[in-house]
Amino acid sequence: DPLYYESSQRFHHSMGLAGESVGNSRNKEDLERQKSNVTTITASAILSVIDHTWRQLVVALDKIEPVLDAGPDAGGWTPRQVLSHIVGCWQRVPVHAAFFLTRQPKVPIVFGDEFWTPEWESAPIEAFKLALQVSYEGSRVLLSQLTPEELALTCKTQLGEMSLGEFFMTCYVFHIADMHIAQLYAFL
């Protein structure tokens, strides 16, 4: 998808991450230093990123069942924990977006939580697929309702101050795709 590639590359470059994966060590100060280089992020660019991330995830979901109950990776996460985390992250995007939209001073974001619920312990792969599909479709609906002015609203996060558009890109490009979908592929 050319729009995804262009949008994600421009975003990676503007954040000083060209050629890097989010899994590489980047700290708050590194990201904050790059804020002045970020260009306006459009709804169409974010939709392209969401769709591309979803397509990457579907490929992993279609192949992960044989290793769903495999042991942990080098970071200590099992495939079920990674999937649970992706579900939780994707479902929390609208919650976090509300902090921007209501002009709150800060977005409380939890890092490192696998967002585990007891059901994930034995849930069939279809449960993960359904939860993720609903989250994906909900994200598209949310984005379709936002104006350019709303995407430009800023809020403080643990990664520094950013616009809602930057937050979406951070969630879908860096966090979900670069970190955790890549983590799922490593199990395959």
Backbone as CSV, one residue per row, in Angstrom:
resi,resn,N_x,N_y,N_z,CA_x,CA_y,CA_z,C_x,C_y,C_z
1,ASP,0.848,-1.183,0.000,0.000,0.000,0.000,0.890,1.243,0.000
2,PRO,0.933,1.972,-1.117,1.826,3.126,-1.222,1.553,4.209,-0.170
3,LEU,0.275,4.482,0.132,-0.034,5.509,1.121,0.467,5.093,2.494
4,TYR,0.297,3.821,2.849,0.815,3.340,4.131,2.325,3.516,4.170
5,TYR,2.994,3.053,3.119,4.453,3.111,3.103,4.923,4.553,3.245
6,GLU,4.335,5.440,2.455,4.732,6.844,2.504,4.444,7.440,3.877
7,SER,3.265,7.179,4.424,2.882,7.743,5.722,3.754,7.215,6.840
8,SER,3.963,5.905,6.866,4.755,5.340,7.961,6.219,5.740,7.837
9,GLN,6.751,5.788,6.610,8.143,6.200,6.432,8.326,7.664,6.822
10,ARG,7.375,8.522,6.408,7.458,9.938,6.765,7.377,10.094,8.276
11,PHE,6.496,9.326,8.910,6.357,9.423,10.359,7.614,8.909,11.053
12,HIS,8.129,7.754,10.614,9.373,7.229,11.191,10.501,8.261,11.038
13,HIS,10.613,8.836,9.838,11.669,9.805,9.580,11.497,11.048,10.453
14,SER,10.275,11.562,10.531,10.048,12.783,11.300,10.301,12.585,12.787
15,MET,10.164,11.358,13.251,10.411,11.069,14.657,11.867,10.655,14.878
16,GLY,12.670,10.718,13.821,14.070,10.348,13.965,14.268,8.850,14.043
17,LEU,13.338,8.082,13.485,13.388,6.629,13.577,13.549,5.977,12.218
18,ALA,13.943,6.726,11.211,14.085,6.151,9.880,14.998,4.943,9.922
19,GLY,14.523,3.848,9.361,15.307,2.627,9.322,15.341,1.863,10.621
20,GLU,14.602,2.303,11.620,14.611,1.625,12.914,13.262,1.004,13.201
21,SER,13.278,-0.016,13.994,12.053,-0.602,14.520,11.821,-0.005,15.880
22,VAL,10.568,0.080,16.274,10.253,0.604,17.599,10.851,-0.269,18.679
23,GLY,11.075,-1.524,18.371,11.654,-2.401,19.368,13.051,-1.952,19.786
24,ASN,13.685,-1.129,18.955,14.987,-0.597,19.348,14.790,0.384,20.486
25,SER,15.791,0.536,21.291,15.683,1.372,22.479,15.544,2.843,22.105
26,ARG,14.400,3.433,22.400,14.152,4.861,22.216,13.543,5.343,23.520
27,ASN,13.973,6.470,23.992,13.403,6.954,25.231,12.597,8.219,24.991
28,LYS,11.958,8.659,26.043,11.077,9.818,25.986,11.806,11.044,25.439
29,GLU,13.031,11.259,25.873,13.785,12.423,25.442,14.079,12.366,23.943
30,ASP,14.421,11.172,23.428,14.681,11.030,22.002,13.444,11.400,21.190
31,LEU,12.291,10.912,21.622,11.055,11.202,20.897,10.686,12.673,21.018
32,GLU,10.827,13.230,22.196,10.477,14.630,22.418,11.333,15.554,21.561
33,ARG,12.605,15.234,21.410,13.526,16.038,20.625,13.082,16.127,19.164
34,GLN,12.377,15.118,18.694,11.984,15.071,17.288,10.623,15.704,17.006
35,LYS,9.917,16.128,18.038,8.544,16.598,17.874,8.401,17.742,16.872
36,SER,9.368,18.634,16.823,9.245,19.793,15.947,9.280,19.413,14.468
37,ASN,9.700,18.202,14.128,9.803,17.767,12.734,8.548,17.072,12.217
38,VAL,7.595,16.784,13.067,6.422,16.014,12.660,5.479,16.881,11.837
39,THR,5.088,16.378,10.679,4.153,17.095,9.823,2.728,16.723,10.193
40,THR,1.782,17.451,9.656,0.370,17.182,9.917,0.014,15.786,9.421
41,ILE,-0.687,15.074,10.238,-1.090,13.714,9.899,-2.567,13.733,9.517
42,THR,-2.873,13.211,8.348,-4.239,13.241,7.842,-4.998,11.969,8.211
43,ALA,-6.313,12.074,8.170,-7.171,10.912,8.431,-6.906,9.813,7.405
44,SER,-6.687,10.190,6.147,-6.444,9.160,5.127,-5.137,8.427,5.394
45,ALA,-4.119,9.124,5.875,-2.856,8.459,6.214,-3.055,7.498,7.380
46,ILE,-3.813,7.926,8.378,-4.061,7.062,9.536,-4.891,5.848,9.129
47,LEU,-5.908,6.055,8.301,-6.714,4.924,7.817,-5.846,3.926,7.058
48,SER,-4.948,4.427,6.252,-4.049,3.541,5.517,-3.198,2.720,6.474
49,VAL,-2.705,3.360,7.521,-1.897,2.669,8.520,-2.721,1.627,9.267
50,ILE,-3.930,2.003,9.670,-4.806,1.062,10.372,-5.084,-0.153,9.492
51,ASP,-5.419,0.092,8.227,-5.722,-1.012,7.309,-4.506,-1.902,7.081
52,HIS,-3.347,-1.292,6.898,-2.130,-2.072,6.685,-1.797,-2.906,7.926
53,THR,-1.904,-2.292,9.087,-1.642,-3.012,10.340,-2.614,-4.172,10.484
54,TRP,-3.868,-3.934,10.148,-4.873,-5.005,10.220,-4.518,-6.153,9.280
55,ARG,-4.125,-5.840,8.049,-3.766,-6.904,7.097,-2.573,-7.722,7.601
56,GLN,-1.592,-7.057,8.190,-0.452,-7.774,8.772,-0.916,-8.687,9.903
57,LEU,-1.823,-8.193,10.719,-2.317,-8.965,11.847,-3.126,-10.171,11.390
58,VAL,-3.944,-10.008,10.359,-4.755,-11.120,9.844,-3.858,-12.266,9.385
59,VAL,-2.763,-11.947,8.718,-1.831,-12.988,8.277,-1.308,-13.763,9.485
60,ALA,-0.915,-13.045,10.520,-0.421,-13.717,11.733,-1.526,-14.525,12.403
61,LEU,-2.728,-13.965,12.479,-3.850,-14.668,13.118,-4.185,-15.969,12.389
62,ASP,-4.068,-15.946,11.071,-4.377,-17.139,10.288,-3.347,-18.248,10.466
63,LYS,-2.165,-17.907,10.983,-1.101,-18.900,11.128,-0.740,-19.231,12.576
64,ILE,-1.256,-18.487,13.533,-0.768,-18.593,14.913,-1.363,-19.762,15.703
65,GLU,-2.505,-20.282,15.291,-3.182,-21.308,16.092,-2.291,-22.491,16.481
66,PRO,-1.479,-23.058,15.575,-0.643,-24.199,15.990,0.346,-23.875,17.118
67,VAL,0.712,-22.613,17.261,1.663,-22.243,18.313,1.028,-21.359,19.388
68,LEU,-0.305,-21.305,19.391,-1.013,-20.441,20.339,-0.612,-20.723,21.783
69,ASP,-0.349,-21.979,22.092,0.004,-22.340,23.458,1.504,-22.607,23.637
70,ALA,2.300,-22.055,22.736,3.759,-22.210,22.848,4.264,-21.455,24.069
71,GLY,5.451,-21.807,24.456,6.087,-21.142,25.589,6.453,-19.708,25.262
72,PRO,7.017,-19.031,26.230,7.335,-17.609,26.043,8.502,-17.380,25.086
73,ASP,8.499,-16.182,24.517,9.618,-15.751,23.680,10.745,-15.253,24.581
74,ALA,11.781,-14.702,23.983,12.934,-14.229,24.755,12.545,-13.129,25.747
75,GLY,11.489,-12.394,25.442,11.012,-11.334,26.336,10.078,-11.824,27.422
76,GLY,9.749,-13.130,27.384,8.903,-13.707,28.417,7.415,-13.732,28.110
77,TRP,7.021,-13.374,26.888,5.603,-13.340,26.523,5.242,-14.568,25.691
78,THR,4.072,-15.164,25.978,3.547,-16.258,25.172,2.714,-15.665,24.034
79,PRO,2.401,-16.465,23.001,1.526,-15.948,21.936,0.187,-15.440,22.483
80,ARG,-0.382,-16.142,23.449,-1.650,-15.686,24.028,-1.499,-14.324,24.704
81,GLN,-0.399,-14.130,25.399,-0.175,-12.846,26.069,0.016,-11.725,25.054
82,VAL,0.727,-12.003,23.974,0.918,-10.988,22.938,-0.437,-10.632,22.318
83,LEU,-1.225,-11.643,21.993,-2.556,-11.374,21.418,-3.434,-10.605,22.395
84,SER,-3.407,-10.980,23.654,-4.180,-10.267,24.668,-3.749,-8.809,24.737
85,HIS,-2.452,-8.589,24.670,-1.922,-7.228,24.722,-2.376,-6.425,23.500
86,ILE,-2.325,-7.036,22.320,-2.766,-6.330,21.112,-4.248,-5.991,21.202
87,VAL,-5.065,-6.933,21.670,-6.499,-6.647,21.861,-6.658,-5.460,22.804
88,GLY,-5.989,-5.520,23.949,-6.105,-4.448,24.939,-5.643,-3.105,24.403
89,CYS,-4.549,-3.113,23.671,-4.034,-1.860,23.104,-5.009,-1.279,22.093
90,TRP,-5.486,-2.137,21.203,-6.391,-1.654,20.163,-7.688,-1.145,20.780
91,GLN,-8.191,-1.819,21.812,-9.429,-1.391,22.459,-9.247,-0.106,23.263
92,ARG,-8.045,0.179,23.688,-7.803,1.373,24.498,-7.577,2.638,23.661
93,VAL,-7.365,2.512,22.379,-7.147,3.699,21.549,-8.307,4.689,21.675
94,PRO,-9.582,4.266,21.581,-10.663,5.243,21.739,-10.720,5.844,23.155
95,VAL,-10.360,5.065,24.152,-10.338,5.581,25.520,-9.312,6.700,25.618
96,HIS,-8.117,6.442,25.089,-7.076,7.466,25.111,-7.446,8.657,24.239
97,ALA,-8.079,8.403,23.097,-8.484,9.494,22.202,-9.418,10.471,22.912
98,ALA,-10.254,9.961,23.784,-11.195,10.833,24.508,-10.471,11.870,25.361
99,PHE,-9.298,11.538,25.858,-8.532,12.517,26.635,-8.115,13.686,25.755
100,PHE,-7.738,13.408,24.503,-7.403,14.471,23.559,-8.653,15.283,23.232
101,LEU,-9.735,14.571,22.897,-10.955,15.235,22.422,-11.617,16.101,23.487
102,THR,-11.434,15.750,24.748,-12.019,16.546,25.833,-10.993,17.501,26.441
103,ARG,-9.863,17.599,25.772,-8.800,18.550,26.136,-8.311,18.379,27.573
104,GLN,-8.106,17.127,27.929,-7.529,16.836,29.242,-6.038,17.171,29.209
105,PRO,-5.451,17.477,30.340,-4.032,17.855,30.329,-3.076,16.690,30.057
106,LYS,-3.486,15.473,30.396,-2.578,14.336,30.252,-3.379,13.063,29.977
107,VAL,-2.785,12.191,29.156,-3.383,10.886,28.867,-2.672,9.840,29.736
108,PRO,-3.409,9.142,30.595,-2.767,8.085,31.384,-2.649,6.812,30.547
109,ILE,-1.426,6.437,30.251,-1.174,5.255,29.430,-0.392,4.251,30.271
110,VAL,-0.849,3.009,30.271,-0.171,1.946,31.007,0.774,1.234,30.051
111,PHE,2.027,1.131,30.428,3.020,0.422,29.617,3.297,-0.948,30.224
112,GLY,3.524,-1.946,29.359,3.950,-3.264,29.809,2.844,-4.167,30.325
113,ASP,1.609,-3.729,30.265,0.491,-4.540,30.748,0.055,-5.479,29.626
114,GLU,-0.102,-6.745,29.942,-0.553,-7.675,28.903,-2.073,-7.659,28.758
115,PHE,-2.771,-6.867,29.584,-4.229,-6.731,29.519,-4.902,-8.107,29.558
116,TRP,-4.409,-8.912,30.436,-4.863,-10.300,30.548,-6.213,-10.373,31.248
117,THR,-7.096,-11.196,30.692,-8.333,-11.572,31.376,-8.333,-13.094,31.447
118,PRO,-8.969,-13.672,32.450,-8.937,-15.127,32.615,-9.407,-15.900,31.378
119,GLU,-10.299,-15.325,30.595,-10.823,-16.015,29.413,-9.736,-16.303,28.380
120,TRP,-8.713,-15.462,28.329,-7.667,-15.657,27.330,-6.870,-16.940,27.576
121,GLU,-6.880,-17.449,28.793,-6.115,-18.657,29.133,-6.484,-19.840,28.238
122,SER,-7.782,-19.974,27.913,-8.218,-21.114,27.113,-9.038,-20.714,25.880
123,ALA,-9.122,-19.426,25.609,-9.943,-18.954,24.489,-9.443,-19.510,23.164
124,PRO,-10.375,-19.909,22.293,-9.956,-20.340,20.950,-9.459,-19.130,20.163
125,ILE,-8.708,-19.376,19.123,-8.171,-18.300,18.296,-9.288,-17.404,17.769
126,GLU,-10.474,-17.970,17.561,-11.596,-17.179,17.055,-11.969,-16.049,18.011
127,ALA,-11.779,-16.257,19.321,-12.077,-15.199,20.291,-11.149,-14.004,20.077
128,PHE,-9.881,-14.289,19.851,-8.930,-13.208,19.579,-9.279,-12.522,18.260
129,LYS,-9.601,-13.333,17.243,-9.934,-12.773,15.937,-11.148,-11.846,16.023
130,LEU,-12.194,-12.285,16.728,-13.399,-11.458,16.848,-13.127,-10.179,17.622
131,ALA,-12.432,-10.289,18.732,-12.122,-9.101,19.534,-11.298,-8.103,18.728
132,LEU,-10.343,-8.606,17.974,-9.496,-7.722,17.172,-10.254,-7.125,15.985
133,GLN,-11.119,-7.918,15.366,-11.884,-7.378,14.237,-12.806,-6.250,14.697
134,VAL,-13.473,-6.432,15.825,-14.348,-5.387,16.355,-13.527,-4.135,16.677
135,SER,-12.356,-4.320,17.242,-11.488,-3.183,17.571,-11.026,-2.456,16.314
136,TYR,-10.648,-3.225,15.304,-10.216,-2.642,14.024,-11.352,-1.826,13.394
137,GLU,-12.522,-2.435,13.293,-13.648,-1.744,12.672,-14.072,-0.527,13.482
138,GLY,-14.028,-0.644,14.799,-14.348,0.499,15.659,-13.366,1.644,15.478
139,SER,-12.095,1.318,15.294,-11.080,2.350,15.058,-11.355,3.095,13.758
140,ARG,-11.770,2.360,12.746,-12.084,3.001,11.459,-13.285,3.934,11.600
141,VAL,-14.299,3.495,12.354,-15.478,4.344,12.569,-15.081,5.601,13.343
142,LEU,-14.332,5.415,14.419,-13.885,6.569,15.201,-13.146,7.560,14.320
143,LEU,-12.200,7.081,13.558,-11.400,7.967,12.720,-12.262,8.690,11.681
144,SER,-13.257,8.014,11.142,-14.113,8.638,10.130,-14.942,9.787,10.701
145,GLN,-15.075,9.832,12.008,-15.875,10.873,12.658,-15.045,12.077,13.114
146,LEU,-13.726,11.968,13.012,-12.861,13.035,13.511,-12.542,14.060,12.437
147,THR,-12.482,15.308,12.849,-12.123,16.399,11.942,-10.611,16.605,11.958
148,PRO,-10.075,17.297,10.952,-8.643,17.623,10.981,-8.258,18.411,12.245
149,GLU,-9.163,19.265,12.686,-8.888,20.047,13.898,-8.790,19.139,15.122
150,GLU,-9.628,18.120,15.183,-9.557,17.181,16.307,-8.273,16.346,16.247
151,LEU,-7.868,15.950,15.054,-6.625,15.191,14.914,-5.406,16.019,15.320
152,ALA,-5.545,17.341,15.280,-4.439,18.229,15.650,-4.423,18.558,17.146
153,LEU,-5.467,18.173,17.896,-5.478,18.441,19.335,-4.294,17.758,20.001
154,THR,-3.696,18.419,20.971,-2.531,17.853,21.636,-2.823,17.536,23.099
155,CYS,-2.012,16.629,23.599,-2.126,16.206,24.992,-0.765,15.662,25.418
156,LYS,-0.483,15.757,26.702,0.760,15.183,27.215,0.584,13.688,27.425
157,THR,1.611,12.943,27.053,1.657,11.507,27.302,3.014,11.206,27.942
158,GLN,3.230,9.957,28.319,4.539,9.588,28.859,5.641,9.696,27.808
159,LEU,5.262,9.800,26.539,6.227,9.950,25.447,6.408,11.406,25.046
160,GLY,5.794,12.320,25.789,5.853,13.736,25.470,4.524,14.221,24.928
161,GLU,4.465,15.501,24.632,3.235,16.060,24.077,3.129,15.674,22.614
162,MET,1.938,15.282,22.192,1.708,14.897,20.802,0.277,15.196,20.420
163,SER,0.047,15.258,19.118,-1.317,15.453,18.620,-2.046,14.108,18.618
164,LEU,-3.350,14.163,18.489,-4.135,12.937,18.402,-3.716,12.131,17.170
165,GLY,-3.456,12.803,16.058,-2.981,12.111,14.859,-1.662,11.397,15.110
166,GLU,-0.737,12.063,15.789,0.540,11.432,16.137,0.321,10.248,17.072
167,PHE,-0.617,10.399,17.979,-0.922,9.308,18.906,-1.426,8.082,18.143
168,PHE,-2.350,8.299,17.193,-2.837,7.177,16.376,-1.678,6.498,15.645
169,MET,-0.820,7.302,15.027,0.310,6.724,14.295,1.235,5.962,15.241
170,THR,1.477,6.510,16.413,2.327,5.838,17.392,1.724,4.493,17.781
171,CYS,0.413,4.476,18.015,-0.257,3.226,18.409,-0.199,2.187,17.298
172,TYR,-0.612,2.567,16.094,-0.770,1.589,15.021,0.529,1.243,14.301
173,VAL,1.429,2.216,14.108,2.681,1.924,13.410,3.702,1.357,14.386
174,PHE,4.050,2.146,15.386,5.123,1.743,16.285,4.721,0.595,17.191
175,HIS,3.694,0.829,17.959,3.379,-0.117,19.028,2.799,-1.425,18.507
176,ILE,1.675,-1.354,17.833,1.015,-2.592,17.421,1.770,-3.282,16.288
177,ALA,2.060,-2.568,15.211,2.691,-3.218,14.046,4.160,-3.525,14.273
178,ASP,4.953,-2.495,14.527,6.404,-2.697,14.619,6.801,-3.586,15.793
179,MET,6.147,-3.416,16.912,6.546,-4.188,18.092,5.833,-5.530,18.181
180,HIS,4.503,-5.485,18.247,3.791,-6.698,18.647,3.365,-7.611,17.505
181,ILE,3.059,-7.078,16.336,2.793,-7.981,15.216,4.108,-8.651,14.825
182,ALA,5.188,-7.897,14.860,6.501,-8.498,14.611,6.790,-9.580,15.650
183,GLN,6.389,-9.362,16.871,6.570,-10.353,17.939,5.777,-11.618,17.643
184,LEU,4.559,-11.457,17.130,3.750,-12.629,16.744,4.421,-13.394,15.614
185,TYR,4.914,-12.692,14.599,5.563,-13.356,13.468,6.749,-14.181,13.919
186,ALA,7.430,-13.770,14.977,8.579,-14.519,15.476,8.175,-15.895,16.005
187,PHE,6.917,-16.068,16.407,6.437,-17.356,16.878,6.126,-18.307,15.716
188,LEU,5.940,-17.771,14.522,5.496,-18.578,13.383,6.637,-19.343,12.734
